[in-house]
């Protein structure tokens, strides 16, 4: 596909970038511009290839010359792949402003069905787009869409219009009427679908696959978006999300399958997963999972005298927040600056209510103790907890004042600190902040798409039975542009949920790297492995069972068998299989995929749960799947040490293993050299007692996955078909498990 020449600037885009420079600096503005140029270039190229040249681009007319008729053409969908809380809206606005300079004239922005979030988005577009298309939102046409459409004729053929609508059935139906009456199909159109993986896909896909498609209708939002796309037939549809798993796994002929992808890269001041989920992160504090159970079990109980059970992890988290907030308040230039604590442990309203009572009771008692309004013992306990919090924050806050200086100020601030529950019971649909200290409690309304102002401490314990990678990732509200708070920022959560976040972060980073190196053309082929999987979106399968092998990543068993009674016969078998591969440790051999499978079969391990992707059977299935994609050869590397008598690795006593067997240099070279085939690194270990083994030699594997070919998705479920069907019926749309008590 040849590139059509595009304009790289214009009044509208330049005005927007000037605004960004004044707020975020030149570097951020340049990054936004480059992202917009990449996206618009793709849009212009795809549009011209699909509908004919001359309508859009530097010399475009802004008028549709060859009206498309029939089904939505393949290849007209693109993906803007951002990071959670990374400013994807700015990328969208920059793209829109540059697309206006390249003669797109109708811009449709589909946003969250959360009304206050939708209005927030509409206001941002209206306030930041100057000298270009005129911005309207669903409130302006809801009473009489056709009459409203008459107003658009003055704008749509000039500099264009922006139509912002929430993904609400009634609002989308009205938008469709506006587009028909305004004859929007006469101009090139760009559709931006924010959080496109959330409610825009066909949530009846699995039911249609199980039954006759014509007996099960498409889900309503999906159907209406398809009608809008058909109405403005000459268009490009841009999906925007930080969690594209379900989008990338659509059928190749599905209108929601992205044909190209552009990464929206965060600015230098962004705080993301590399801060919280790296090994031994100082910004992450683990708590006991049992304390979350205790908090939830208190829901609905009668507590005479408000004697609520305050677990130690929550107590320390709150004290860190109080100490950190006072520190920042003392040094802040803005007297009205806001600092927030977020507690997100459940989707149930009864839990939110309980948590509010527990926290409020603790704050009241702490306030009284500091002001000597209670016993001396309670004041000593209060100072002990604050001292522990001060010690914790001192690990990263080098300029933290002495605790005594902070306590003096805290004595005057705590009495005004009242926890706020943000869920369906609260008439305020959005957080209402006060200057200074804010404590927010909730679930879904403080989840996807919400930015928590001044978020400093997050206490997270959401542990759904049905866990999806994209949903959990969207809960990472601790991400964002809060560099000035980083030194006192903490995430409190149980170890097993931290492991989930780490695995998801690693998968996301790997996916982004592959797409970046792939210049956004998405050559990745989704390969589903597992007898119960269908080629459909992840969130209409059993979401608790979805996991992924990241392209180009190295994977290894987290709990290999090592006792003599378990591995002696396997070591003997591998001695025979590998006897001819006796060259230098750096020597690589090309072998059949079937031989790699045979070798892995002799290195058994125990499964460590869904979030650890190595499982013996699953790895062998992945290699079998490669054969179906015409990869019949792989690379084998056998390492026996300098004297060929075995390596001296130590057996990690903690299971699952936190690090692999292979040294980084053993993996980096083959990863760069063999990008299109699997590489199996086999390590022969002496297995000596002094290294915590069982005086039994053994072999340990690490598999490097192909970098440019596949995404491997797995279903961990061994449920019966009857159970699977029940789960399917419950999953009417993404995040259904989260909505139960919020509606």
N, C-alpha and C positions, 0 to 999 in steps of 0.2 A: 504494500500500500504506500503510494508516494505521498509525501508531505505537501499540503497546501500552504502557501505563504499566509502567515497571520500577523496581525498588528500586536506588538508587545506593550503598547501603552495607549492612553486615551484619557480624556478629561476625567471620566468617572473613576477609572482604576487609579489614576494618579492622585486624585483627591482622597480616595480611601487609603492609599499607601502613606500619604502625608499624615493622616490621622494615626496610623499604626506607628510611624516613626516617632511622633510626638509622645506616644504612650509607652511603646515597647522598645524603640530604638531602630537603627538602620538595619541591623542584622536580621531582626525578626521580619521587617518589611521586605527585605530582599528574599528571604526564604519563602514568604507568602507569594511574592511575585513569581518566583521560579516554579512553585507548585501550580499556580494559576496558569502559567504559560504551558506547562506540561499537560494539564487537564484540557485546556482549550484547544491545544494542538491536536490532541486525540479526538476531541469532539468534532472539530472541523474536518479532520481526515475521514473519520467514520461516517459523518453526515454526507460528505462529498462522494465517498465510495458507494454509499447505499442509495442516495437520492439524486446524485448528479452534482457536478460542480457549478459554482457561480452564485449560489444562494448565500453562502457564508464564507468567511475568511477576510483577508485584508481588502480585497476588491469585490466582496460580496454585495448583492443587491438588497438583502434583507427581506426578500420576497420569495415564496415558494414557486419554483418554475415547473416542477414535475411532481404533481400531487400523488403521493403514495396511496394505494388502495389495497384493502385486504388485511391479512393478519399482520401483527407487529413483526417487522423484519428482524431476523437474528442479527446479533452483533451490534445492536444499537444501545446496549446497556454498558455502562462503565461503573467503576468502583473507586471512591475516594476513601482510602484506608488510613484512618487516623489512629491516635492513641486515646485512651480514656482520659477525659478532662484536659485535652491538649489544644483546644481552640479550633475545632473543626468548623465552627460557624464562620470564623474569620477566613478560612480557606474557601468556604462556599461563597462568601460575599466577594472576595477577590476574584474568584472564578467567574461569577456572574458579571462583575464590572468589566472584566476583560472580554468576556463573551459578547457584551453589548458593543464593544469596539469592533468586534468581528461579525456584526450584523445578525446575531440572534436577537429576536424581538419579543418573544413571549417567554417569560420565566415563571415556572410553577414551583413553589416551595412547599413540600409536604412535611409536616412536623408532628410532634407528639400529640396524642389525644388528651394529654394533660393540659387543661385549658390555660392555666397560668404559665406553663412552660411555652405553650404555643404563642401566647401574647408576648411573652418575653422575646421569643424569636422574631415575631412580626415587628416588634418595636426596634430591635437591633437592625433589621434590614431597612426599615423606614428612616432611622436616624443616621445610618452610615452610608447609604447610597445617595450620592448627590451628583447632579448634572447628568444623570442617565435615566434609566427606566423609572416610572412612577410606581410606588409600592401601595398595594391594597391588601386587606385581609378579609377573612370569612365573615367577620362581623358586619362589614360594609355592604355585602350583597345578600345576606341571609334572608332579608324580608322580601326582596323582589329581584331575583337573579337576572331576569331578562331585562328589566328596566335598567339595572346597574350596567349590564353589558353595553347598553347604548352609549354610556359615557366613555367606554374604552376605545371607541373608534378614533378619538382625537389623539390617543397616545400610542396605540399598538403599532401603527405603521410609521411612527416617528422614532423616538428613542426607546419605545417599548414599555411593557408593563411587567410588574412582579406581582403574582397572585399567591398569597400565603394562606394555606389551609391546614387545619389539623386533620389527622387521619381518623375522622369521625364520619360515619355513614351519611348522616344528613348533610354535613358540610361538603363532603365529596360529591354528593348528588347535586347540590347547588352549584358547585364549581363546574361540574359537567355542563349544566345549563348555561352558565356564563360563557364557557368556551364555545359552545354551539352558537349562541346568539351573537357573540362578538366576532364570529368567523375567524377565530384564532388560528385555524388550520392554514390560513393564507400566509403565515409568516413562520420562519424557522423557530423551533421551540426547544428550550432546555428545561428538563424536569429534575429538580433536586429532591431526593427522598431521604430525609434525615432519619437515622436509626432504621434503615431499610430492612434490617434483619428482624425487627421486632414485631410488626403487625402487618407488613406489606406482602409477605409470601402467602402462598395458598396453603392454609392450615388444614385443608381437607385432602391434601395430596395422598397421604397414606391410605385414607379410607377409599379414595377413588382407585388406588392401586389394588386394594383388597377386593373391591366390588366393581361393578360396571361403572365407568366414569360418568355416563349420562344419568345414573341414578343418584349420584351425589353431587350437589352443586359446588362450584368454587366458593371459597370463603368470601364474605361480602366485601371486605376492604380490598382484597386482591382483585376481585371482579371489577370494582369501581376504578381502581388504578389502571387496569387493563383498558377499560372503556375510555378513560381520559387519554391514555396513550394512543388509542385508535382515533380519537377525535382530533388530536393534534398529531396527525400521522407522521409528518416530517419532523422528527424530534430525536434528541438524545436523552436517555434516562440515566441520571447519575445517582447511584446509591452511596450513602454516606454512613459509615459506622466504624467503630473500633473493634468490632467482633464479627468478622465476615464469614465465620465457619459455615453457617447455613447457606449463605449466598454462593460461596465457592463450590458447594456440593450440590447445587441444582443440576438437573439434567442438562445436557449440552444444548438441547433445543428449547429449553425453557426461557421465556422472555426475561426472567430475573437472573439468568446466568451472565455474569459480567464478562465482556469480551476484552476489556483492558482495565488496568488498575494504576492509579497514581498514589504514591504514599504521601500523606500529609505529615510532615516531620515536625515535631515539637521544637520550640525555641530553647535557648540555652538555660533559661530559668525554670524549665519544666522539672517537676519531681515525679518520677515514675517508678515502675517495678524494679529497676536496677538499684534503687535506693532501699526499698523495703525487703526485697526477696533475694538479695545476694547472701552468700553464706556469712553467718556471724554479723548480720546487719545490726548496727547500734541503734537503729530507728525502729526495731521490731522487738517487742517483749511478749514472750509466750506466757499463757495462763493455763491453769488446769481446766480441762474440759468439764470436769464435774461441777465447777461453779456456775456454768451456764445452765446445767440441768437444775441446780438448786434454785436459780433465779426463776426459771420457767415454772417449776413446780409450786412456787409460792403464789402463782396466779390464781385468784379466786378464793384464796384462804383468808380467814379472819385473823387479824393480828391485833389483839388487844394492846392498846398503848403504842401502836405503830412500832412494834418490836420486829422490824424486818431484818432478815438475814443478809448482811452486807459482805459479799465474798472478797477475799484479799486482792485479787487481780483488779476488780472494779474499783476498789478503794485506792489502790496505787495509781490506777489510770486517772482517776479524778484528782488526786493530789498532784500528780504531774501536771495536769491541766491548770490547776489553781496556781501552782508555783510558776509555770511557764507564762501564764497570762499576766500575772503581776509583773514579772520581769519585762515582758514586752510593753506593757502599759507604761512602765516607768521610763522607758527609753523611746517611746513612740512620738513622732512628730504630730501625728493625727490624734487629737484627744478623743475623737469619736470612733477610733478603730475598733473592729469587732474580732473577737476570738471565740472559736467554737469547739465544742466537744460533741462527738457523734457516737451514740450507742445504737448499734444495729445488730440485734441477735435473733430476731424472729419476725415473721409476718403477722403474727396474731395480735389483735388489739388487747387481749387480756394480758399478754406479756408486756406490751408497751405501758399499760396502766400500772402493772406491778413494778416495772423498772422505774417509772416516774416516782412512785411512792418510796421505793428503796433509796433512790438517789436524793430525793427531797429530804427524807429523814436524816440521811448522812450529812447533807449540807447544813441543815439546821443544827444538828448536834456539834458539827465541827465549828460552826460559827460561834455557838455558845461557849464551847471549850476554849477557843482562842481569846474570847473576850472575858474569860474567867467568870462566866455565868453558870458554870456547872462545877463539878468537883475538880480537885487538883489532879486526881488520877486521870480524868478524861482529858485535861489539858496536856498532860504528859504523853498520853496516847496519841493525841492529835499532832503534837510536835514530832513524835516518833515517825508517824506516817509521812508527814511533810518532809522530814529529814531524809527518809528513804527516797522520796520523789526527787528531792534536791540532788541527792547522790546520783540518781538515774540520769537526770537531765545534764548533770555536770560532765557526763561522758562525751557529750557533743556540744554543749554550750560553754565555751571557754570563758566567757565574760559574765557568767551567772553570779549575781551579787550574793553575799552571805544570806543564809536563810532568815536570820533575825531581821534583816532589812526588809525582806519581802513579807514576812509575817505581819509587820506593822501595817502595811498597806492592805493586806488580805483581810485583816480584821474589819475594815470598812467596806469591803466589796462583797463578801459572802452573803450578807443578809438580803441582798437584792438578786441573788442568783436563784431563779426558779426554773426547774426543768420544763421543757415544752415538748409535748407529744405531737408529732406531725403525722396523722393518719386520717382515716375516714371519719373519725369522731370529732376531729378538730374543724371548726368552721373556717379557719384559715387554711386554704389549700396550699399555701406556700410558707416557708419559714419566715417569721417576723423577728428580726434581730434587734438587740439592744446594744448600745455602745458598751464595749468591755466584754464581760463573760457571758457566754450563751451555751446552754446545754440542750441538745436536740436528741429526741428519742423517736424512732420510727422504723419503718420498713420500706415498702415500695415507693412511697412518696419522696423518700430521701435516697432513692436508688438511681436508675438509669436517667441520664440527662440532667440531673440536678447538680449544681455547683454549690457547695457549702462554703459560705463566706468565712475566711479566716480559720479554716479547719486546722486544728493543732493536734488533737488527740482523737483517735478512733478506737472504739471498743467494739470489736466485731466477733460475732459468734453464730452467724447464719449458717446452718448446717442442714440443708434440705435433703430429704430422702432421695429425691430425683435431682441430681446435680448436673448442670450443663456448664460447659466451659465458658460459653459466651455470657450466660447470666451471672456466674460468679465473677467473671472479669469486670462486668459492668458495675458490680458492687464496690469497685475500688475507688470510692469517693475520696480516698486519701491522696490520689494523684492530682496534679494540677500545678498552677503557677503560684507557688507560695514559698519562694526561695528565702524570703526574709524570715519565715517561721521554721525553716528546716532544722535549725539547731535545737528547737524544743518540740519537734514533731515526733510523735510515737504512734505505732500501731500495736494494739493489744489483741491477741487472738490465740486460740489453742494451737498446739503443734500440728495436729493433723490437718487443720484448715490452712495453716501456713504452707504445709506441703502441697496442698491443692493449688494455692495461689502460685507457688513457685513453678509447679509443672505447667500451669496455664501460661505464666509469663514466659517460660522457656519456649513453649510452643508458638506463642505470638511473635517472639523475637525471631525465631527461625523462619516463620512464614513471611515476615516482613523482609528479612534478608534475601530470601529466595525471590520474592516479587521484585525487590529493588534491583537485584542482579539480572533479573529476567526482563528488565526495562519495561515492566508493567504489562507485558503482553499475555501473562497468565498461561504459560504452557503446562502448568501443573494439571495432571489428570487425577481426579479423585478416584481412588481405588478402595472399594469397600471390601473388608475382609470379615467373614463371620456368616454363619448359615442363616441368620435371621435378618440381615440387613437388606435394605432396598435402596436403590439409587434415588434418594429423596432427601429433603432437608433434615438436618439433624434433630430439630426440635419437635418433629412429629414421629420420631422413633422414641424408644425409651431413653429419656435424657440422662438418666442415672448411668446409662451404659455406654455413653459416648466418650471416646478418648482418641488420641491422635499420635502417630509417629511424625515428628517434624522432619521435613525434607533436609537432607544434609547433616542431620544430627547423628551423634554416636550414642548408642543405647547398650545397656548391659544389665544382667540380672542383679537385682538388689539383695538377693539371699541365695547365693549358689550353694549347692550341696558340697560338703567338704570332708565329712567324716569318712574314715577308711571303709566302714561297712556300707556307705552309700555310694562311693565313687570308685572303689578299687576296680571293679569290672569295666567301668566306663573308661578309666585311664588305660587299661590294657587294650581296649578296643581302639582308642585314639592313637596309642603307640603304633598300632598296625596301620591305621588309616593315614597317619602323618609321617611314617618312617622315611619316605622319599623326599620330604620337604625339609632338608637338613642344611640349607645354605645359611648365609649370614642373616642376622635378625632383620635387616632392612630389605631383604630380597622378597619380591612379590611374585605370586604365581597366578596365572589365569586358570580358573577351574570352572566346571559346570555348576549351575545353581543347585542342582540335585546333590552335588558333593558337599556344598556348604550346608544344605539341610541335613545331610547325614552326619556331618561333624557336630552341628548344634544339638542334634538328637542325643549325643553322647556327653553333653555338658548340662545336666538337668539342674533346675533351680526351683525354689518355692515362689509362688506368686505373692506379691506384697500389696495387692489391692489395686483398684481401678486407676488411680492417678500415677502409678508407676507402670510405664507402658510395656516393659519387657515381661512377657509371659511366654514360656517355651513354645506352646502350641501356636500362639498368635504370631510369633516371629517367623516360624516355619510357614504359616499361611501367607504372610507378607511376601516371603521369597517365592512361594508358589504363584502368587498373584503377578509378580514381575515377569514370570515366564509367559503369562498370558498377554503381556505387553511387549513381547519379543525381546526380552532381556534373558538370555539363556546362559550367559557367562558372568562370573564375578571374580573378585580378587581375594586371594588368600595370603595372609602374612602370619608366619609362625615365629614366635619369639621364645628362645630358650636361654637367653643370657649369654654373656661373653664366652663362657667355657662350655656352653651348650648343655650344662647340667641342671639348668633350671633357674628361675628367678627367685628373689628373696623378698616377695611381697608379704605384707602383714595382713593377717585375717582381722577384719574389723569386727569388734566384739558387739557393736550395736547393729541391730537389724531394724529397718532396711539400711543397707550401706548408703552412706551420704556422699561418697565419691567412688569413681570407677577404679578399675584395676590398671588401666593403661595410662602411661605418661602422655602429656599433651603432645609432645613431639612425635610420638608413635602414630598419632591420629591426624595431625595437621597436614603432613605431606600427602598421604593417600587421599585425604579429603579434597585437597586441591587438585590432585593428579587424576583421580577417577571420579568425575562428577556424575556420570550417567549409569554407573553400575554399583552394586553393593560391594563393600569391602569388609571381610571378616578378619579381625585381628585375634589370633589365638595365642594365649600366654601359658607356657608350661611352668608351673609353680612347684618348687621343691616340696612344699607342704610340711615344713619342719615344726616340731612342737614349740620351739622357742619363739616362733612367729605366730603362735596361737592356732596352728593347724593340728593335724592328727597323725603326724609322721607318715603321711600318705601323699605322694605326688598327685597332682591333678591339673586339669586344663581349665582356663577361664576365658570367656569370649567377650569381645566388644564388636558390635556391628555398626558400620558407618553406612547410613542409608543414601540412596541416590539423591543428588542435590537438585537436579533440574527436571525431574520426571513425575514424581508422585507425591500425593498427600495420602497417607494411610489412616483411615478412620476405622475404629473398632467398636464392636458391641460386646460389652462384658456380660450381658444378661444371659442367664440360663433359665429364665422363667418359662413357664408353659405358654402355649399360644393363647390360651384363655386369659391369662393374666396380662399378656402383652396387649390383647385387644381392649381390655378394660382401661389400661393406661392410655392407650391411644385415644379413647373416647374422652378421657379427662383432659387431654391436651388440646383444647380448642384453639389455643394460640400460645405463643411463646410466653414463658414465665407464668403459666397458669397456676403453678403451685404457690406462687407468690401473692396471688390476687384474692385467695379465698376469703380472708377476713378484712380486706381493704375496700370491698365494693359495697 
